[in-house]
Amino acid sequence: MASSNLFRPITVGNTKLQHRIVMAPLTRFRADENNVPLPNMLEYYTQRASTPGTLIIAEATQISPRHCGGANAPGLWNAAQVAAWRNITDAVHARGCAIYCQLCAPGRAGRLDGYPLYSASAVPMEAGATVPQAMTEQEIWACVEDFRTAAANAMEAGFDGVELHGANGYLLDQFSQSTCNVRDDGWGGSVENRARFILEATKAVTEAIGSNKTGVRLSPWSTFQGMKMDVPHAQEQFSYIIGQLKKLPLSYLHLIESRVVNSSDCEKKEGLEFAFRMWDNHSPVLVAGGFNSETARSAVDEEYKQYSALVVFGRCFVSTPDLVFRLKHQLEPNAYDRSTFYTPMQSRGYTDYPFSDQFLGQCKA
């Protein structure tokens, strides 16, 4: 396995990596009730920075109280949050790894008590769900500024860059797709108008911190949280978004394959070839979606070999702090316990997964 391109160095933005295995942004709800990262988050990220030269993308981090998915999701809008994240980024850097922060506005997927449930349109996530409030022009621009401020705070917190969460049915994705966006103003009604919000937010972030520290995540085929357009319209919509993002020298583009439906694995139906071709090695592409040791190698050595591709692992990183070492040495990852994925503030199923004996032996040598 070590001879695979998976273990060849690559540069992402300003960051030189020693391999092409990336830790996915993984929501775990281990912040406190005020959205401040807890000490066990420091331990968790330090554990997963076990192999130097690894890129970690920190979990979906809320950009402001009015765009927050709820208690226990970490935020980046006040000094206490910035200071707690700084402890984490310092620890990750001390281990020779890089860390980006995923910036997220949940839209109709969640809110803090006392704030409206926002979305592109008054379209609920599913039948019987709360009907969100369609955002006004003023509210949209305020959210763009929240992204800008959160990105600047991420730099103060020591992150190497940020990723805008434009995937999986969260607010930016809600504006991008006609399954949710039924507006007929300048923010909907056409491919160009539906793309406007994510493009304006991305531009604001690049202005704040630089385009070479900015990535964007997209999921053309995800059905999560009531999303997914039909294939022709999805390809048209996301081709336009990618084409416009390409005008910015972004650090990377992050794409999710159709291999995952909600939280379950499945056979890949629709492909990402159109997106890779459109991006055309403008910068590296991170690809996520239920990968294992074999399929990750196939992705970089065969399917996407003509592109600068990296493979993003999620659940295996949850359960396996030394995942990169295990992939390189063909060792099985730990089994994960899904029941502990989202247990607020708990250390069980979070920082108690073991390192392999082989990794620990190497550390002692």
Contacts in CASP RR format, 6 or more apart in sequence:
PFRMAT RR
TARGET T0000
AUTHOR 0000-0000-0000
METHOD contacts of the structure
MODEL  1
MASSNLFRPITVGNTKLQHRIVMAPLTRFRADENNVPLPNMLEYYTQRAS
TPGTLIIAEATQISPRHCGGANAPGLWNAAQVAAWRNITDAVHARGCAIY
CQLCAPGRAGRLDGYPLYSASAVPMEAGATVPQAMTEQEIWACVEDFRTA
AANAMEAGFDGVELHGANGYLLDQFSQSTCNVRDDGWGGSVENRARFILE
ATKAVTEAIGSNKTGVRLSPWSTFQGMKMDVPHAQEQFSYIIGQLKKLPL
SYLHLIESRVVNSSDCEKKEGLEFAFRMWDNHSPVLVAGGFNSETARSAV
DEEYKQYSALVVFGRCFVSTPDLVFRLKHQLEPNAYDRSTFYTPMQSRGY
TDYPFSDQFLGQCKA
1 7 0 8 1.000
1 293 0 8 1.000
1 297 0 8 1.000
1 327 0 8 1.000
1 328 0 8 1.000
1 329 0 8 1.000
1 330 0 8 1.000
2 328 0 8 1.000
2 329 0 8 1.000
4 297 0 8 1.000
4 300 0 8 1.000
4 301 0 8 1.000
5 20 0 8 1.000
5 300 0 8 1.000
5 301 0 8 1.000
5 305 0 8 1.000
6 19 0 8 1.000
6 20 0 8 1.000
6 21 0 8 1.000
6 296 0 8 1.000
6 297 0 8 1.000
6 300 0 8 1.000
6 301 0 8 1.000
6 311 0 8 1.000
6 327 0 8 1.000
7 18 0 8 1.000
7 19 0 8 1.000
7 20 0 8 1.000
7 328 0 8 1.000
8 19 0 8 1.000
8 20 0 8 1.000
9 16 0 8 1.000
9 17 0 8 1.000
9 18 0 8 1.000
9 19 0 8 1.000
10 16 0 8 1.000
10 17 0 8 1.000
10 19 0 8 1.000
10 20 0 8 1.000
10 284 0 8 1.000
10 308 0 8 1.000
10 310 0 8 1.000
11 17 0 8 1.000
11 284 0 8 1.000
12 55 0 8 1.000
12 98 0 8 1.000
12 251 0 8 1.000
12 252 0 8 1.000
12 283 0 8 1.000
12 284 0 8 1.000
12 310 0 8 1.000
13 212 0 8 1.000
13 213 0 8 1.000
13 251 0 8 1.000
13 252 0 8 1.000
13 283 0 8 1.000
14 160 0 8 1.000
14 212 0 8 1.000
14 213 0 8 1.000
14 251 0 8 1.000
15 55 0 8 1.000
15 98 0 8 1.000
15 160 0 8 1.000
15 251 0 8 1.000
16 53 0 8 1.000
17 53 0 8 1.000
17 54 0 8 1.000
17 55 0 8 1.000
17 98 0 8 1.000
17 310 0 8 1.000
18 51 0 8 1.000
18 52 0 8 1.000
18 53 0 8 1.000
18 54 0 8 1.000
19 51 0 8 1.000
19 53 0 8 1.000
19 54 0 8 1.000
19 324 0 8 1.000
19 328 0 8 1.000
20 300 0 8 1.000
20 309 0 8 1.000
20 310 0 8 1.000
20 311 0 8 1.000
21 54 0 8 1.000
21 296 0 8 1.000
21 310 0 8 1.000
21 311 0 8 1.000
21 313 0 8 1.000
21 323 0 8 1.000
21 324 0 8 1.000
21 327 0 8 1.000
22 54 0 8 1.000
22 55 0 8 1.000
22 56 0 8 1.000
22 57 0 8 1.000
22 286 0 8 1.000
22 310 0 8 1.000
22 311 0 8 1.000
22 312 0 8 1.000
22 313 0 8 1.000
23 48 0 8 1.000
23 54 0 8 1.000
23 55 0 8 1.000
23 56 0 8 1.000
23 57 0 8 1.000
23 312 0 8 1.000
23 313 0 8 1.000
23 314 0 8 1.000
23 317 0 8 1.000
23 323 0 8 1.000
24 57 0 8 1.000
24 288 0 8 1.000
24 312 0 8 1.000
24 313 0 8 1.000
24 314 0 8 1.000
24 317 0 8 1.000
25 57 0 8 1.000
25 58 0 8 1.000
25 59 0 8 1.000
25 60 0 8 1.000
25 102 0 8 1.000
25 163 0 8 1.000
25 165 0 8 1.000
25 217 0 8 1.000
26 59 0 8 1.000
26 314 0 8 1.000
26 317 0 8 1.000
26 318 0 8 1.000
27 59 0 8 1.000
27 60 0 8 1.000
27 73 0 8 1.000
27 342 0 8 1.000
28 41 0 8 1.000
28 44 0 8 1.000
28 59 0 8 1.000
28 318 0 8 1.000
28 341 0 8 1.000
28 342 0 8 1.000
28 350 0 8 1.000
29 72 0 8 1.000
29 73 0 8 1.000
29 342 0 8 1.000
29 343 0 8 1.000
29 344 0 8 1.000
29 345 0 8 1.000
30 37 0 8 1.000
30 38 0 8 1.000
30 40 0 8 1.000
30 41 0 8 1.000
30 44 0 8 1.000
30 72 0 8 1.000
30 74 0 8 1.000
30 344 0 8 1.000
30 345 0 8 1.000
30 346 0 8 1.000
30 350 0 8 1.000
31 37 0 8 1.000
31 38 0 8 1.000
31 41 0 8 1.000
31 72 0 8 1.000
31 73 0 8 1.000
31 74 0 8 1.000
31 75 0 8 1.000
31 345 0 8 1.000
32 38 0 8 1.000
32 72 0 8 1.000
32 345 0 8 1.000
33 71 0 8 1.000
33 72 0 8 1.000
34 71 0 8 1.000
34 80 0 8 1.000
35 62 0 8 1.000
35 68 0 8 1.000
35 70 0 8 1.000
35 71 0 8 1.000
35 72 0 8 1.000
35 73 0 8 1.000
35 74 0 8 1.000
35 75 0 8 1.000
35 81 0 8 1.000
36 74 0 8 1.000
36 75 0 8 1.000
36 80 0 8 1.000
36 81 0 8 1.000
36 84 0 8 1.000
37 74 0 8 1.000
37 81 0 8 1.000
37 84 0 8 1.000
37 85 0 8 1.000
37 87 0 8 1.000
37 88 0 8 1.000
38 84 0 8 1.000
38 345 0 8 1.000
40 345 0 8 1.000
40 347 0 8 1.000
40 350 0 8 1.000
40 351 0 8 1.000
41 74 0 8 1.000
41 84 0 8 1.000
41 88 0 8 1.000
42 84 0 8 1.000
42 87 0 8 1.000
42 88 0 8 1.000
42 91 0 8 1.000
43 351 0 8 1.000
44 350 0 8 1.000
44 351 0 8 1.000
45 56 0 8 1.000
45 58 0 8 1.000
45 88 0 8 1.000
45 91 0 8 1.000
45 92 0 8 1.000
45 99 0 8 1.000
46 88 0 8 1.000
46 91 0 8 1.000
46 92 0 8 1.000
46 95 0 8 1.000
47 321 0 8 1.000
47 351 0 8 1.000
47 355 0 8 1.000
48 54 0 8 1.000
48 56 0 8 1.000
48 317 0 8 1.000
48 321 0 8 1.000
48 323 0 8 1.000
49 56 0 8 1.000
49 91 0 8 1.000
49 92 0 8 1.000
49 95 0 8 1.000
49 96 0 8 1.000
49 97 0 8 1.000
49 99 0 8 1.000
50 95 0 8 1.000
50 321 0 8 1.000
50 322 0 8 1.000
50 324 0 8 1.000
50 325 0 8 1.000
50 355 0 8 1.000
50 359 0 8 1.000
51 97 0 8 1.000
51 322 0 8 1.000
51 324 0 8 1.000
51 325 0 8 1.000
52 95 0 8 1.000
52 96 0 8 1.000
52 97 0 8 1.000
53 96 0 8 1.000
53 97 0 8 1.000
53 98 0 8 1.000
54 97 0 8 1.000
54 98 0 8 1.000
54 324 0 8 1.000
55 97 0 8 1.000
55 98 0 8 1.000
55 99 0 8 1.000
55 100 0 8 1.000
55 310 0 8 1.000
56 92 0 8 1.000
56 97 0 8 1.000
56 98 0 8 1.000
56 99 0 8 1.000
56 100 0 8 1.000
57 99 0 8 1.000
57 100 0 8 1.000
57 101 0 8 1.000
57 102 0 8 1.000
57 163 0 8 1.000
57 254 0 8 1.000
57 312 0 8 1.000
58 74 0 8 1.000
58 85 0 8 1.000
58 88 0 8 1.000
58 99 0 8 1.000
58 100 0 8 1.000
58 101 0 8 1.000
58 102 0 8 1.000
58 159 0 8 1.000
59 73 0 8 1.000
59 74 0 8 1.000
59 102 0 8 1.000
60 73 0 8 1.000
60 102 0 8 1.000
60 104 0 8 1.000
60 165 0 8 1.000
60 170 0 8 1.000
61 73 0 8 1.000
61 74 0 8 1.000
61 75 0 8 1.000
61 76 0 8 1.000
61 85 0 8 1.000
61 101 0 8 1.000
61 102 0 8 1.000
61 103 0 8 1.000
61 104 0 8 1.000
61 150 0 8 1.000
61 154 0 8 1.000
62 68 0 8 1.000
62 69 0 8 1.000
62 70 0 8 1.000
62 73 0 8 1.000
62 74 0 8 1.000
62 75 0 8 1.000
62 76 0 8 1.000
62 77 0 8 1.000
62 104 0 8 1.000
62 105 0 8 1.000
62 106 0 8 1.000
63 75 0 8 1.000
63 76 0 8 1.000
63 77 0 8 1.000
63 103 0 8 1.000
63 104 0 8 1.000
63 105 0 8 1.000
63 143 0 8 1.000
63 146 0 8 1.000
63 147 0 8 1.000
63 149 0 8 1.000
63 150 0 8 1.000
64 77 0 8 1.000
64 105 0 8 1.000
64 143 0 8 1.000
64 146 0 8 1.000
64 149 0 8 1.000
64 150 0 8 1.000
65 77 0 8 1.000
65 112 0 8 1.000
65 115 0 8 1.000
66 112 0 8 1.000
66 115 0 8 1.000
66 116 0 8 1.000
66 118 0 8 1.000
66 142 0 8 1.000
66 143 0 8 1.000
66 146 0 8 1.000
67 105 0 8 1.000
67 106 0 8 1.000
67 107 0 8 1.000
67 118 0 8 1.000
67 143 0 8 1.000
67 146 0 8 1.000
67 171 0 8 1.000
68 75 0 8 1.000
68 106 0 8 1.000
68 111 0 8 1.000
68 112 0 8 1.000
68 115 0 8 1.000
69 106 0 8 1.000
69 109 0 8 1.000
69 110 0 8 1.000
69 111 0 8 1.000
69 112 0 8 1.000
70 110 0 8 1.000
70 111 0 8 1.000
70 112 0 8 1.000
71 112 0 8 1.000
71 344 0 8 1.000
72 344 0 8 1.000
72 345 0 8 1.000
74 81 0 8 1.000
74 84 0 8 1.000
74 85 0 8 1.000
75 81 0 8 1.000
75 150 0 8 1.000
76 82 0 8 1.000
76 85 0 8 1.000
76 101 0 8 1.000
76 103 0 8 1.000
76 150 0 8 1.000
76 153 0 8 1.000
76 154 0 8 1.000
76 157 0 8 1.000
77 146 0 8 1.000
77 149 0 8 1.000
77 150 0 8 1.000
77 153 0 8 1.000
81 153 0 8 1.000
81 157 0 8 1.000
82 153 0 8 1.000
82 156 0 8 1.000
82 157 0 8 1.000
83 157 0 8 1.000
85 101 0 8 1.000
85 154 0 8 1.000
85 157 0 8 1.000
85 158 0 8 1.000
85 159 0 8 1.000
86 156 0 8 1.000
86 157 0 8 1.000
86 158 0 8 1.000
88 99 0 8 1.000
89 99 0 8 1.000
89 157 0 8 1.000
89 158 0 8 1.000
89 159 0 8 1.000
89 160 0 8 1.000
90 158 0 8 1.000
92 98 0 8 1.000
92 99 0 8 1.000
93 99 0 8 1.000
93 158 0 8 1.000
98 160 0 8 1.000
99 159 0 8 1.000
99 160 0 8 1.000
100 159 0 8 1.000
100 160 0 8 1.000
100 161 0 8 1.000
100 162 0 8 1.000
100 163 0 8 1.000
100 215 0 8 1.000
100 251 0 8 1.000
101 154 0 8 1.000
101 157 0 8 1.000
101 159 0 8 1.000
101 161 0 8 1.000
101 162 0 8 1.000
101 163 0 8 1.000
102 162 0 8 1.000
102 163 0 8 1.000
102 164 0 8 1.000
102 165 0 8 1.000
102 217 0 8 1.000
103 147 0 8 1.000
103 150 0 8 1.000
103 151 0 8 1.000
103 154 0 8 1.000
103 162 0 8 1.000
103 163 0 8 1.000
103 164 0 8 1.000
103 165 0 8 1.000
103 205 0 8 1.000
104 165 0 8 1.000
104 170 0 8 1.000
104 171 0 8 1.000
105 118 0 8 1.000
105 143 0 8 1.000
105 146 0 8 1.000
105 147 0 8 1.000
105 165 0 8 1.000
105 170 0 8 1.000
105 171 0 8 1.000
105 172 0 8 1.000
106 170 0 8 1.000
106 171 0 8 1.000
107 117 0 8 1.000
107 118 0 8 1.000
107 119 0 8 1.000
107 132 0 8 1.000
107 170 0 8 1.000
107 171 0 8 1.000
107 174 0 8 1.000
108 117 0 8 1.000
108 118 0 8 1.000
108 119 0 8 1.000
108 123 0 8 1.000
108 124 0 8 1.000
108 125 0 8 1.000
108 129 0 8 1.000
108 130 0 8 1.000
108 132 0 8 1.000
108 171 0 8 1.000
108 174 0 8 1.000
108 180 0 8 1.000
108 225 0 8 1.000
109 125 0 8 1.000
109 169 0 8 1.000
109 170 0 8 1.000
109 171 0 8 1.000
109 225 0 8 1.000
110 117 0 8 1.000
111 117 0 8 1.000
111 118 0 8 1.000
116 132 0 8 1.000
116 133 0 8 1.000
117 130 0 8 1.000
117 132 0 8 1.000
117 133 0 8 1.000
118 132 0 8 1.000
118 133 0 8 1.000
118 135 0 8 1.000
118 139 0 8 1.000
118 143 0 8 1.000
118 171 0 8 1.000
119 132 0 8 1.000
119 133 0 8 1.000
119 134 0 8 1.000
119 135 0 8 1.000
119 171 0 8 1.000
119 174 0 8 1.000
119 180 0 8 1.000
120 134 0 8 1.000
120 135 0 8 1.000
120 171 0 8 1.000
120 174 0 8 1.000
120 175 0 8 1.000
120 180 0 8 1.000
120 181 0 8 1.000
120 182 0 8 1.000
120 183 0 8 1.000
120 187 0 8 1.000
120 188 0 8 1.000
120 197 0 8 1.000
121 132 0 8 1.000
121 134 0 8 1.000
121 180 0 8 1.000
121 181 0 8 1.000
121 182 0 8 1.000
121 183 0 8 1.000
122 131 0 8 1.000
122 132 0 8 1.000
122 133 0 8 1.000
122 134 0 8 1.000
123 131 0 8 1.000
123 132 0 8 1.000
123 179 0 8 1.000
123 180 0 8 1.000
123 182 0 8 1.000
124 130 0 8 1.000
124 131 0 8 1.000
124 132 0 8 1.000
125 225 0 8 1.000
125 226 0 8 1.000
126 226 0 8 1.000
134 183 0 8 1.000
135 143 0 8 1.000
137 185 0 8 1.000
137 187 0 8 1.000
140 187 0 8 1.000
140 197 0 8 1.000
143 171 0 8 1.000
143 201 0 8 1.000
144 197 0 8 1.000
144 200 0 8 1.000
144 201 0 8 1.000
144 204 0 8 1.000
145 204 0 8 1.000
147 164 0 8 1.000
147 201 0 8 1.000
147 204 0 8 1.000
147 205 0 8 1.000
148 204 0 8 1.000
148 205 0 8 1.000
148 207 0 8 1.000
148 208 0 8 1.000
149 208 0 8 1.000
150 162 0 8 1.000
151 162 0 8 1.000
151 204 0 8 1.000
151 205 0 8 1.000
151 208 0 8 1.000
151 209 0 8 1.000
151 214 0 8 1.000
152 208 0 8 1.000
152 209 0 8 1.000
154 161 0 8 1.000
154 162 0 8 1.000
154 209 0 8 1.000
155 161 0 8 1.000
155 208 0 8 1.000
155 209 0 8 1.000
155 213 0 8 1.000
160 213 0 8 1.000
161 209 0 8 1.000
161 213 0 8 1.000
161 214 0 8 1.000
161 215 0 8 1.000
161 251 0 8 1.000
162 205 0 8 1.000
162 209 0 8 1.000
162 213 0 8 1.000
162 214 0 8 1.000
162 215 0 8 1.000
163 214 0 8 1.000
163 215 0 8 1.000
163 216 0 8 1.000
163 217 0 8 1.000
163 254 0 8 1.000
164 172 0 8 1.000
164 198 0 8 1.000
164 201 0 8 1.000
164 202 0 8 1.000
164 205 0 8 1.000
164 214 0 8 1.000
164 215 0 8 1.000
164 216 0 8 1.000
164 217 0 8 1.000
165 172 0 8 1.000
165 217 0 8 1.000
166 172 0 8 1.000
166 173 0 8 1.000
166 176 0 8 1.000
166 198 0 8 1.000
166 216 0 8 1.000
166 217 0 8 1.000
166 218 0 8 1.000
166 219 0 8 1.000
167 173 0 8 1.000
167 217 0 8 1.000
167 218 0 8 1.000
167 219 0 8 1.000
167 222 0 8 1.000
167 254 0 8 1.000
167 256 0 8 1.000
168 219 0 8 1.000
168 222 0 8 1.000
168 224 0 8 1.000
168 225 0 8 1.000
168 227 0 8 1.000
168 256 0 8 1.000
169 177 0 8 1.000
169 180 0 8 1.000
169 219 0 8 1.000
169 222 0 8 1.000
169 224 0 8 1.000
169 225 0 8 1.000
169 226 0 8 1.000
169 227 0 8 1.000
170 225 0 8 1.000
171 197 0 8 1.000
172 197 0 8 1.000
172 198 0 8 1.000
172 201 0 8 1.000
173 180 0 8 1.000
173 198 0 8 1.000
173 218 0 8 1.000
173 219 0 8 1.000
173 227 0 8 1.000
174 180 0 8 1.000
174 181 0 8 1.000
174 227 0 8 1.000
175 181 0 8 1.000
175 187 0 8 1.000
175 188 0 8 1.000
175 194 0 8 1.000
175 196 0 8 1.000
175 197 0 8 1.000
175 198 0 8 1.000
176 194 0 8 1.000
176 195 0 8 1.000
176 197 0 8 1.000
176 198 0 8 1.000
176 237 0 8 1.000
176 238 0 8 1.000
176 241 0 8 1.000
177 194 0 8 1.000
177 227 0 8 1.000
177 228 0 8 1.000
177 229 0 8 1.000
177 234 0 8 1.000
177 237 0 8 1.000
178 189 0 8 1.000
178 194 0 8 1.000
178 229 0 8 1.000
178 233 0 8 1.000
178 237 0 8 1.000
179 226 0 8 1.000
179 227 0 8 1.000
179 228 0 8 1.000
179 229 0 8 1.000
180 226 0 8 1.000
180 227 0 8 1.000
181 187 0 8 1.000
181 188 0 8 1.000
181 189 0 8 1.000
181 194 0 8 1.000
182 188 0 8 1.000
182 189 0 8 1.000
183 189 0 8 1.000
183 193 0 8 1.000
185 193 0 8 1.000
186 193 0 8 1.000
186 196 0 8 1.000
187 193 0 8 1.000
187 194 0 8 1.000
187 196 0 8 1.000
187 197 0 8 1.000
188 194 0 8 1.000
188 196 0 8 1.000
191 236 0 8 1.000
191 237 0 8 1.000
191 240 0 8 1.000
192 240 0 8 1.000
194 237 0 8 1.000
195 237 0 8 1.000
195 240 0 8 1.000
195 241 0 8 1.000
195 244 0 8 1.000
198 216 0 8 1.000
198 241 0 8 1.000
199 241 0 8 1.000
199 244 0 8 1.000
199 245 0 8 1.000
202 214 0 8 1.000
202 216 0 8 1.000
202 245 0 8 1.000
202 248 0 8 1.000
202 250 0 8 1.000
203 248 0 8 1.000
205 214 0 8 1.000
206 214 0 8 1.000
206 248 0 8 1.000
206 250 0 8 1.000
211 248 0 8 1.000
211 249 0 8 1.000
211 250 0 8 1.000
211 251 0 8 1.000
212 249 0 8 1.000
212 250 0 8 1.000
212 251 0 8 1.000
213 251 0 8 1.000
214 248 0 8 1.000
214 250 0 8 1.000
214 251 0 8 1.000
215 250 0 8 1.000
215 251 0 8 1.000
215 252 0 8 1.000
215 253 0 8 1.000
215 254 0 8 1.000
216 245 0 8 1.000
216 250 0 8 1.000
216 253 0 8 1.000
216 254 0 8 1.000
217 254 0 8 1.000
217 255 0 8 1.000
217 256 0 8 1.000
218 238 0 8 1.000
218 241 0 8 1.000
218 242 0 8 1.000
218 253 0 8 1.000
218 254 0 8 1.000
218 255 0 8 1.000
218 256 0 8 1.000
218 275 0 8 1.000
219 227 0 8 1.000
219 255 0 8 1.000
219 256 0 8 1.000
220 234 0 8 1.000
220 235 0 8 1.000
220 237 0 8 1.000
220 238 0 8 1.000
220 255 0 8 1.000
220 270 0 8 1.000
220 272 0 8 1.000
220 275 0 8 1.000
221 228 0 8 1.000
221 234 0 8 1.000
221 256 0 8 1.000
221 257 0 8 1.000
221 258 0 8 1.000
221 269 0 8 1.000
221 270 0 8 1.000
221 271 0 8 1.000
222 228 0 8 1.000
222 256 0 8 1.000
222 258 0 8 1.000
222 260 0 8 1.000
222 261 0 8 1.000
223 261 0 8 1.000
223 262 0 8 1.000
224 261 0 8 1.000
224 262 0 8 1.000
228 234 0 8 1.000
229 237 0 8 1.000
231 270 0 8 1.000
234 270 0 8 1.000
235 274 0 8 1.000
238 274 0 8 1.000
238 275 0 8 1.000
239 274 0 8 1.000
239 275 0 8 1.000
239 278 0 8 1.000
242 253 0 8 1.000
242 275 0 8 1.000
242 278 0 8 1.000
242 279 0 8 1.000
243 278 0 8 1.000
243 279 0 8 1.000
245 253 0 8 1.000
246 278 0 8 1.000
246 279 0 8 1.000
246 280 0 8 1.000
246 282 0 8 1.000
249 282 0 8 1.000
249 283 0 8 1.000
250 282 0 8 1.000
250 283 0 8 1.000
251 283 0 8 1.000
251 284 0 8 1.000
252 283 0 8 1.000
252 284 0 8 1.000
252 285 0 8 1.000
252 286 0 8 1.000
252 310 0 8 1.000
253 275 0 8 1.000
253 279 0 8 1.000
253 282 0 8 1.000
253 283 0 8 1.000
253 284 0 8 1.000
253 285 0 8 1.000
253 286 0 8 1.000
254 285 0 8 1.000
254 286 0 8 1.000
254 287 0 8 1.000
254 288 0 8 1.000
254 312 0 8 1.000
255 272 0 8 1.000
255 275 0 8 1.000
255 276 0 8 1.000
255 285 0 8 1.000
255 286 0 8 1.000
255 287 0 8 1.000
255 288 0 8 1.000
256 287 0 8 1.000
256 288 0 8 1.000
256 289 0 8 1.000
257 268 0 8 1.000
257 271 0 8 1.000
257 272 0 8 1.000
257 287 0 8 1.000
257 288 0 8 1.000
257 289 0 8 1.000
257 290 0 8 1.000
258 266 0 8 1.000
258 268 0 8 1.000
258 269 0 8 1.000
258 270 0 8 1.000
258 271 0 8 1.000
259 265 0 8 1.000
259 266 0 8 1.000
259 267 0 8 1.000
259 268 0 8 1.000
259 289 0 8 1.000
259 290 0 8 1.000
259 291 0 8 1.000
260 266 0 8 1.000
260 289 0 8 1.000
260 290 0 8 1.000
263 338 0 8 1.000
265 290 0 8 1.000
272 287 0 8 1.000
275 285 0 8 1.000
276 285 0 8 1.000
276 304 0 8 1.000
276 307 0 8 1.000
276 309 0 8 1.000
279 285 0 8 1.000
279 307 0 8 1.000
281 306 0 8 1.000
281 307 0 8 1.000
281 308 0 8 1.000
283 308 0 8 1.000
284 308 0 8 1.000
284 309 0 8 1.000
284 310 0 8 1.000
285 304 0 8 1.000
285 307 0 8 1.000
285 308 0 8 1.000
285 309 0 8 1.000
285 310 0 8 1.000
286 309 0 8 1.000
286 310 0 8 1.000
286 311 0 8 1.000
286 312 0 8 1.000
287 299 0 8 1.000
287 304 0 8 1.000
287 309 0 8 1.000
287 310 0 8 1.000
287 311 0 8 1.000
287 312 0 8 1.000
288 311 0 8 1.000
288 312 0 8 1.000
288 313 0 8 1.000
288 314 0 8 1.000
289 312 0 8 1.000
290 313 0 8 1.000
290 314 0 8 1.000
290 315 0 8 1.000
291 299 0 8 1.000
291 311 0 8 1.000
291 312 0 8 1.000
291 313 0 8 1.000
292 316 0 8 1.000
293 327 0 8 1.000
293 330 0 8 1.000
296 311 0 8 1.000
296 313 0 8 1.000
296 327 0 8 1.000
299 309 0 8 1.000
299 311 0 8 1.000
300 309 0 8 1.000
300 310 0 8 1.000
300 311 0 8 1.000
313 323 0 8 1.000
315 336 0 8 1.000
316 323 0 8 1.000
316 333 0 8 1.000
316 336 0 8 1.000
317 323 0 8 1.000
318 336 0 8 1.000
318 341 0 8 1.000
318 353 0 8 1.000
319 333 0 8 1.000
319 334 0 8 1.000
319 335 0 8 1.000
319 336 0 8 1.000
319 337 0 8 1.000
319 353 0 8 1.000
320 326 0 8 1.000
320 333 0 8 1.000
320 334 0 8 1.000
320 353 0 8 1.000
321 353 0 8 1.000
321 355 0 8 1.000
322 355 0 8 1.000
322 356 0 8 1.000
322 359 0 8 1.000
323 333 0 8 1.000
325 331 0 8 1.000
325 356 0 8 1.000
325 358 0 8 1.000
325 359 0 8 1.000
325 362 0 8 1.000
326 332 0 8 1.000
326 333 0 8 1.000
326 356 0 8 1.000
326 359 0 8 1.000
329 358 0 8 1.000
331 356 0 8 1.000
331 358 0 8 1.000
334 353 0 8 1.000
334 354 0 8 1.000
336 353 0 8 1.000
337 349 0 8 1.000
340 346 0 8 1.000
340 348 0 8 1.000
340 349 0 8 1.000
340 350 0 8 1.000
343 349 0 8 1.000
343 350 0 8 1.000
END
